[in-house]
Amino acid sequence: MKKSKFTESLIVFALKQSETDVKVEETCRKMGISEATYYNWKKKYGGLGISDLRRLRQLEEENSQLKNW
């Protein structure tokens, strides 16, 4: 599994920006991501907190390792 250069806290921060008056386009430009990446994160991680997201990523990595074992 490819390691993301974005930490859990940055992903959650980006997703929380849409809950305020900040436009998605502006958030993407500031973070240096595409809108497609933003919407993929929203679909995959929407509604998760930092600790939840961190745990999900750990489980995904563990599953990937077990599949390759």
Protein Blocks (a to p, Z undefined) as FASTA:
>chain_A
ZZdfbdfklmmmmmmmmmmmbdfklmmmmnopafklmmmmmmmmgoiafklmmmmmmmmm
mmmmmmmZZ
